[in-house]
Amino acid sequence: MSYKIEKRDMGFLIFTITRSEKRNAINFDVMEGLAEAIKRSFHPDIKALVITGEDDRAFCSGGDLSVFHSLRTKEEAYGMLSKMANILYSLLTLPIPTVALINGTAVGGGCELAAACDFRIAREGILAGFVQGKQGITTGWGGGSILAEKLPVASAMKLLMEAELQTASYLKEIGFINSLYIDQSLQACETYLGQLISRDVNVLKSYKRIWIKKWEETNLRERIEEEVRNCAILWESDIHHEYVSAFIQKNNE
């Protein structure tokens, strides 16, 4: 199994991607695990959902290209992209608070996963970036559309269009990361969540509903769907396939 789901005594659920040998890259098993964690988060005893990665080298390195390289056409790519986009939209609109505990590098789809969470706590010194542009594609799981909801226009555009890794301090400065910690990631997360999840869960849900309602009224789901379709078109381009081939060859050397 590529993940684990645990309930903590404080009343939150923690989902951990356990693929450290693959820098916690997302495959179809991780997708199923995320869907399961989201489902379990509807239990009345759960006040928050935390997502993190195994070890401290990587939070999540995005989609596992060693798995997804077999997707060649836009139709094949669309199936995978839309599946994950639906999961991230479910995460985004979960009725309780969600936290990305970024304990290591977050790359590409890993940043999309983090963006879908309400809060992002990161270890000092990590690097993170929406690097999809270097791969000849765009964000394809809805991350671009979600980022547009959460950051000022220029900050979001710069992150997406430059497609570079950024420092944690810069990402905190522009508002993508909400809090930095030095060590003991779980302890840092519990400290950050402490006051918040001491409140009645119905209060938390009522406040979360304000944002969910806003996203529904601005047709965010439809905008994500367009993002997925556009990425699928770029996915079958020669530029992207050449990048993937070079990536696979490098990792096999």
Order of alpha helices (4+ residues) and beta strands (2+ residues): beta-beta-alpha-beta-beta-alpha-alpha-beta-beta-alpha-beta-beta-alpha-alpha-beta-alpha-beta-alpha-alpha-alpha-alpha
